[in-house]
Amino acid sequence: MEPRTSTDAESPVSDRHRGRYKIFLGMAAGVGKTYRMLQEGQAEAEAGRDVVIGYLEPHDRLETIVQAEGLEMIPRRRVRYRDTELEDMDLPAILRRAPELCMIDELAHTNAPGLEHAKRFEDIEDVLSAGIDVFSTVNVQHLESLNDQVAELTGTRVRETVPDAALAAADDVVLIDLTPESLIERLIAGKIYPQDRVQAALNNFFTVENLAALREVSLREVAEEVEHKRAIAEPAVGSRDERLIDTAAPQAIRERLLALITPAPTSQRVVRRAWRSAQRLGGELDLLWVTDHEPGEEEREQVEALRRLATVLGAHLLIEHGDDIAATAARVAQDRGTTYVLMGRPKPRSAIRRLLAPALPFRLLSLLPGVDLRIVADRTRRGVASNATKEEL
């Protein structure tokens, strides 16, 4: 079938304000995100609201399937891709139906090729823009900036990620918290996977250590999100005279971070760590590659990968030509008003080179005396799996 676009059907709610957005966040599969989303959806329907399920992935979990009973479900659409017929969410049908509230499972899902958007979080943006409230679900390890950290903690590299901005866009984030021991009990009882898959899950992703680490990451992520929203929403206090005095006083300088990168896969880790630091400091992030040559094909591919990552995270990629990395970086830092520089661990140098010239970090400290410098440690675990099934994550 030919994929339809959002313009095929005029939404009758196009004149409404943007819908409200609630995300149910969990540390791993099986904690109950989808169940809780459906539970709240049922409560909204009982309260008289027009509620539909836009997309549901129950993974054959009986409790989840039962919780969806009685709610209207938008049928999936079939899309032909090469020699395979795929099923996916029907975005135009949701917009035509125009409910008050639409529940859309698995925020990090990658759509079938040829649909309106590549990712489901982009579909959700269209639904919200049409004035429809949305409930959705996601696991913390799908956040782009946590990709490396999750790989280090669990030994599993997550394939499907979403920009952290997708979580930040939510009006409400509900953490579905469960102790690792309770989640493992659910797994052993067959409430997450069929029994023939339980032992493999226990031996790999679903270990107490992995789940405890992911739980900590989830709790920290929600706490930081709440604190960030609180800081933005905090009203000005004090009398008019006090505000005038404050305005006249010297204002705090906004933090601006500069991450030094090279066209190599290891730089993606530096970028993600730098972005997390920028978020905590409430600052902007610049990425800088200083090169003394025109990039070859492999380097161009790596630069494009870094450019895509920068776009997802909202960072600025800069490429400067120069044969002195420290001097060029110092010039860019001064031009951009940088207050914080991050870089990966420098390559080992010979004893002669150490005697002849200071290492890059020391030169940067010398050239930028008022700027903080941080070296991002490389804690990448050996044997990290490059793939994991959707159900495991």
C-alpha positions in Angstrom: 0.0 0.0 0.0 1.1 3.6 -0.6 1.9 5.3 2.6 -0.4 8.3 3.3 0.9 11.6 4.6 -0.6 13.7 7.4 -2.0 16.1 4.8 -4.3 13.4 3.4 -6.8 14.1 6.1 -7.6 17.5 7.6 -7.7 17.1 11.4 -10.8 18.7 12.9 -8.8 19.6 16.0 -6.2 21.7 14.1 -7.4 24.9 15.8 -6.8 23.5 19.3 -3.9 24.2 21.5 -1.1 21.7 21.8 -2.1 18.5 23.6 -0.7 17.6 27.0 2.0 14.9 27.0 2.7 12.3 29.7 5.5 9.7 29.5 5.7 6.6 31.6 9.4 5.9 32.1 10.9 2.7 33.3 14.3 1.1 33.9 13.7 -2.1 31.8 11.0 -4.2 30.1 8.5 -5.7 32.4 8.3 -3.0 35.1 4.7 -2.1 34.2 4.9 1.0 32.0 2.3 -0.1 29.5 0.1 -1.5 32.2 0.1 1.8 34.1 -0.5 3.8 31.0 -3.5 1.7 30.1 -4.7 1.9 33.8 -4.7 5.7 33.7 -6.3 5.6 30.2 -9.1 3.5 31.6 -9.6 6.0 34.4 -9.7 8.9 31.9 -12.3 7.0 29.9 -14.4 6.3 33.0 -14.3 10.0 33.7 -16.0 10.7 30.4 -13.1 11.5 28.1 -12.8 10.3 24.6 -9.8 7.9 24.8 -8.3 5.6 22.1 -5.3 3.4 21.8 -3.2 4.6 18.9 -0.6 1.8 19.2 -0.2 -1.0 21.7 2.6 -3.6 22.0 1.5 -6.0 24.8 4.3 -8.6 24.0 1.7 -11.3 24.7 1.5 -10.3 28.4 -1.9 -11.4 29.6 -2.2 -8.7 32.3 -1.5 -5.9 29.8 -4.0 -7.3 27.2 -6.7 -7.5 29.8 -6.0 -3.9 30.9 -6.7 -2.7 27.4 -10.2 -4.3 27.2 -13.0 -1.9 26.5 -10.8 0.8 24.9 -11.1 1.7 21.3 -8.0 0.7 19.3 -7.0 2.3 16.0 -6.1 -0.6 13.6 -2.5 -0.8 12.5 -1.8 -0.1 8.9 0.1 -2.5 6.6 3.1 -1.2 4.7 4.9 -3.1 2.0 8.7 -2.8 2.2 10.7 -4.8 -0.4 9.3 -8.3 -0.1 8.0 -7.9 3.5 4.7 -6.6 4.8 5.1 -4.6 7.9 2.6 -3.3 10.5 2.8 0.1 12.1 0.9 2.9 13.7 -1.7 4.6 11.5 -0.9 8.3 12.1 -3.4 9.7 9.6 -6.2 7.6 11.1 -5.4 8.9 14.5 -5.5 12.5 13.3 -8.9 11.8 11.5 -10.3 10.2 14.6 -9.2 13.1 16.7 -9.8 11.8 20.2 -9.2 13.8 23.4 -6.5 11.3 24.5 -4.4 8.9 22.5 -2.2 6.2 24.1 0.9 5.4 22.0 3.2 2.7 23.2 7.0 2.4 22.7 8.2 6.0 22.1 11.6 4.9 20.8 10.2 2.7 18.0 11.7 3.1 14.5 8.9 3.3 11.9 8.7 1.2 8.7 10.5 2.9 5.8 8.3 5.2 3.7 6.0 6.5 6.4 5.5 10.1 7.4 8.4 10.1 9.9 11.4 7.9 10.6 10.7 7.6 14.4 7.5 7.3 16.5 8.5 10.3 18.7 8.1 12.4 15.6 4.6 11.0 15.0 3.7 11.9 18.5 4.7 15.5 17.9 2.1 15.6 15.1 -0.5 14.2 17.4 0.2 16.7 20.1 0.3 19.6 17.5 -3.3 18.5 16.5 -4.4 19.3 20.1 -4.6 15.6 21.2 -3.3 14.6 24.6 -0.8 11.7 24.5 0.3 9.0 26.9 3.5 7.1 25.9 6.1 4.8 27.3 9.9 4.5 27.1 12.8 2.9 29.0 15.6 5.1 30.3 18.3 3.3 28.3 16.7 4.6 25.0 17.7 8.2 25.8 20.4 9.1 23.3 22.8 10.8 25.8 22.8 7.6 28.0 23.7 5.2 25.2 27.3 4.8 26.2 26.6 4.8 29.9 24.0 2.0 29.5 26.5 0.0 27.4 29.1 0.3 30.1 26.6 -0.7 32.9 24.9 -3.6 31.2 27.2 -4.7 28.4 24.4 -4.1 25.9 24.3 -1.5 23.2 20.8 -0.1 22.6 19.9 0.2 19.0 16.8 2.4 19.1 17.3 5.8 20.8 15.4 9.0 21.1 16.7 12.5 21.7 16.6 13.6 25.3 14.5 16.5 24.1 11.6 14.0 23.5 11.5 13.3 27.3 12.0 17.0 28.1 9.0 17.8 25.9 6.7 15.9 28.2 4.4 17.9 30.6 4.6 14.9 33.1 7.1 12.1 33.5 5.9 9.2 35.6 8.6 6.9 36.9 7.4 3.3 37.1 9.8 2.1 39.8 10.4 -1.5 40.8 13.2 -3.2 42.8 15.5 -5.4 40.8 14.5 -8.4 42.9 10.8 -7.8 42.2 11.4 -7.5 38.5 13.4 -10.8 38.5 10.5 -12.5 40.4 8.2 -11.3 37.6 10.6 -12.6 35.0 10.9 -16.1 36.7 7.1 -16.2 37.0 6.7 -15.9 33.2 5.1 -12.5 33.4 7.7 -10.8 31.0 8.9 -13.5 28.6 7.9 -17.1 27.8 9.5 -19.6 30.0 11.9 -20.8 27.3 13.5 -17.4 27.3 13.7 -16.7 31.0 17.1 -18.4 31.7 18.8 -16.6 28.9 17.4 -13.3 30.1 18.6 -14.0 33.7 22.1 -14.8 32.4 22.4 -11.7 30.3 20.4 -8.4 30.7 18.3 -9.2 33.7 21.0 -9.5 36.4 20.6 -7.8 39.8 23.7 -5.7 39.1 22.4 -4.5 35.7 18.9 -3.7 37.0 20.2 -1.9 40.0 22.4 0.3 37.9 19.5 1.1 35.5 17.2 1.9 38.4 19.7 4.4 39.7 20.0 6.0 36.3 16.2 6.2 36.0 15.8 7.8 39.4 18.6 10.3 38.7 17.1 11.1 35.3 13.7 11.9 36.6 15.1 13.9 39.5 17.2 16.0 37.1 14.2 16.5 34.8 12.0 17.7 37.7 14.7 20.0 39.0 15.2 21.5 35.5 11.5 22.1 35.0 11.3 23.6 38.5 14.1 26.0 37.8 12.4 27.1 34.6 9.0 27.6 36.2 10.3 29.3 39.4 8.7 32.7 39.5 10.6 35.9 40.3 10.4 36.9 43.9 11.0 40.1 45.8 9.6 43.6 45.5 9.9 45.9 42.5 12.8 47.7 44.1 14.6 44.5 44.8 14.2 43.4 41.2 15.6 46.7 40.0 18.6 46.2 42.2 19.1 42.7 41.0 18.8 43.8 37.4 21.5 46.5 37.9 23.8 44.0 39.6 26.3 41.9 37.5 24.5 39.0 35.9 25.8 35.4 36.1 27.6 34.3 33.0 25.8 31.5 31.1 27.9 28.4 30.9 29.1 27.4 27.4 30.8 24.1 26.9 33.3 23.1 24.2 34.0 19.4 23.5 37.1 18.6 21.5 36.4 15.7 19.1 38.0 13.8 16.3 36.3 11.8 13.4 36.3 8.6 15.4 33.6 6.5 17.0 35.0 7.1 20.5 34.2 10.8 20.1 30.5 10.0 20.3 31.0 9.1 23.9 32.7 12.4 24.6 29.8 14.2 22.9 27.1 12.4 25.0 29.0 13.0 28.2 29.5 16.7 27.3 25.8 17.1 26.5 24.9 15.6 29.9 27.2 18.1 31.6 25.7 21.0 29.5 22.2 20.0 30.6 23.2 19.9 34.3 24.9 23.3 34.0 22.1 24.8 31.9 24.5 25.7 29.2 25.1 25.5 25.4 27.4 22.9 23.8 29.8 23.3 21.0 31.7 20.5 19.3 35.1 21.2 17.7 37.3 19.2 15.4 40.6 20.8 14.6 42.1 19.3 11.4 45.2 19.9 9.4 44.0 18.0 6.3 41.0 17.3 4.2 39.1 14.3 5.5 39.1 11.0 3.7 36.0 8.9 3.0 36.1 7.1 6.4 36.6 10.4 8.3 33.7 12.0 6.3 31.4 9.2 7.4 32.5 9.7 11.0 31.9 13.4 10.8 28.4 12.9 9.4 27.7 10.5 12.3 28.8 13.2 14.7 26.8 15.8 12.8 23.7 13.6 13.2 24.3 13.1 16.9 24.9 16.8 17.4 21.5 17.5 15.6 19.7 15.0 17.8 21.2 16.5 21.0 21.0 20.1 20.0 24.7 20.8 19.9 26.7 22.9 17.4 29.4 21.1 15.3 32.4 23.3 14.3 35.3 22.3 12.0 38.4 24.4 12.1 41.5 24.0 10.0 44.8 24.4 11.8 48.0 22.6 12.7 48.0 23.6 16.4 45.1 22.0 18.2 45.6 23.9 21.4 46.0 27.3 19.8 43.0 26.8 17.5 40.8 25.5 20.3 41.8 28.4 22.5 40.8 30.9 19.8 37.5 29.2 19.2 36.8 29.1 23.0 37.5 32.8 23.3 35.3 33.6 20.3 32.4 31.4 21.6 32.7 32.5 25.2 33.5 29.0 26.4 33.6 28.5 30.2 34.2 24.7 30.2 36.3 22.5 27.9 35.9 18.7 27.7 38.1 16.2 25.8 38.8 12.5 25.6 41.8 10.9 27.2 44.9 12.0 25.2 46.9 9.3 23.4 50.0 8.1 25.1 53.1 10.0 24.2 56.8 9.0 24.0 59.2 10.2 26.6 60.9 12.4 24.1 57.7 14.1 23.1 56.8 14.6 26.7 60.1 16.4 27.2 59.9 18.5 24.0 56.4 19.9 24.4 53.6 20.0 27.1 50.6 17.7 26.6 47.4 19.2 25.1 45.6 19.5 28.4 48.4 21.5 30.0 48.6 23.8 26.9 44.8 24.4 27.1 45.1 25.2 30.8 47.9 27.7 30.0 46.1 29.3 27.0 42.6 29.4 28.7 43.4 30.3 32.4 39.7 31.1 33.2 38.2 28.0 31.7 37.6 24.7 33.4 38.9 21.5 31.8 37.6 18.0 32.1 39.0 14.8 30.6 36.3 12.2 29.9 37.4 8.8 31.1 37.1 5.9 28.7 35.3 3.2 30.8 34.0 1.3 27.8 33.6 -2.4 28.7 35.1 -5.0 26.5 32.6 -7.4 24.9 29.7 -4.9 24.9 27.0 -6.4 22.7 26.1 -4.2 19.7 22.5 -5.4 19.5 19.7 -6.3 21.9 16.2 -7.3 21.1 13.4 -4.8 21.6 11.8 -6.9 24.3 15.0 -7.1 26.3 15.1 -3.3 26.4 
